[in-house]
Amino acid sequence: MAELITLEEVKLHCRIDGDDENALINGYIVAALEICQKHIGRRFDDGLEFNPALKVGCLLLVGHWYEHREIAAEKTSELPFSTSSLWNYYREPGVY
């Protein structure tokens, strides 16, 4: 799978100037792409088009995780509304 979201795009989106958290941010990118595919019920390497709505949803999710990385005790099983509202349109019927 080609690089769908670059580190530079996320750093611009999150307004991050330094390089000391690059590994953390790259992990968030990989995780957001995986969660996106699981949420929708299709894979990018199996015909799911990585369109602007999916990309913005991933950027928002990475930004959310980055800003709230210290929270461990709060309910975290649900996607932020902004992300799910972008992705739900593409969700396969019957995916839970």
Rosetta blueprint (number, residue, H / E / L):
1 M L
2 A L
3 E L
4 L L
5 I L
6 T L
7 L H
8 E H
9 E H
10 V H
11 K H
12 L H
13 H H
14 C H
15 R L
16 I L
17 D L
18 G L
19 D L
20 D L
21 E L
22 N H
23 A H
24 L H
25 I H
26 N H
27 G H
28 Y H
29 I H
30 V H
31 A H
32 A H
33 L H
34 E H
35 I H
36 C H
37 Q H
38 K H
39 H H
40 I H
41 G L
42 R L
43 R L
44 F H
45 D H
46 D H
47 G L
48 L L
49 E L
50 F L
51 N L
52 P H
53 A H
54 L H
55 K H
56 V H
57 G H
58 C H
59 L H
60 L H
61 L H
62 V H
63 G H
64 H H
65 W H
66 Y H
67 E H
68 H L
69 R L
70 E L
71 I L
72 A L
73 A L
74 E L
75 K L
76 T L
77 S L
78 E L
79 L L
80 P L
81 F H
82 S H
83 T H
84 S H
85 S H
86 L H
87 W H
88 N H
89 Y H
90 Y H
91 R L
92 E L
93 P L
94 G L
95 V L
96 Y L
